[in-house]
């Protein structure tokens, strides 16, 4: 199974700042089939990025994804108050589908 | 409107079996695979498995092999997830999730609201 490790565990930033979240795979992710989700308390996760860099419908362009192989990054260029949440990466290139343990983005 | 409507919360004793449902509306039921993902309180996301309602083929995560059964009822456009031999660590919110793709292993842009399963003596 492809183990995904996200860092940092918690990221404390202020609105307007840039956030960089990392997702590292234990082995190469097939086809760069890597997705990012945002989850707010009491809600289901919401898709942000698929295929490592393709924004989902309706996602603002301040969210961007990059990477390939084993190293992937989610960047939020200028944080808005509604961006403070937990973020997960997921690989779907091979079975079993796996998720990272999450990065909590909190207001500094 | 595309929707996944899940059944209500369940409370079960250790050793029992739970079966929860996910009713599909707004698209052709057999077009896309349905997945189940769970989240223990304060924890991350864990994939349990999928079913392709077109041919009833299933793929399960190794961690749940032998304990989980996912089925699909094409007469009611409903997918079921049954988990047996419950233990306290199975206490979690269980989500059904899918996307509009014929590829089985995929990301998820459509989620149910989740079903809380509590395992307690």
Interface residues (C-beta under 8 A of the other chain):
Chain A: X1 X33 X35 X37 X44 X45 X46 X47 X50 X56 X57 X88 X90 X92 X93 X94 X95 X96 X97 X98 X99 X100 X101 X102
Chain B: X35 X44 X45 X46 X47 X59 X61 X62 X95 X97 X105 X106 X107 X108 X109 X111 X112 X113 X114
